[in-house]
Amino acid sequence: MPDKLIDTNILVYAYDCSEGEKHAVSRDFVKQIWKEGGGVVCLQNRVIA
């Protein structure tokens, strides 16, 4: 199974129970990834010195 890219917003919605349906969908998605494996979070921030 190919890896699944998890946007950081999905993690926020999975945590924030005040988000209603977004919370439920995100929570279920994260649970599925946790069981099956293959989740990847992309780091998009960079520090400019």
BELZI-V925043 format. One record per run of one state. SS is the DSSP state (H for helix, E for strand, - for the rest). FROM is the first residue (numbers start at 1). LEN is the number of residues. If there is no record, write none. Layout:
BEGIN
ss=[SS;SS]
from=[FROM;FROM]
len=[LEN;LEN]
END
This chain:
BEGIN
ss=[-;E;-;H;-;H;-;H;-;E;-]
from=[1;4;6;8;16;17;20;21;37;39;41]
len=[3;2;2;8;1;3;1;16;2;2;9]
END
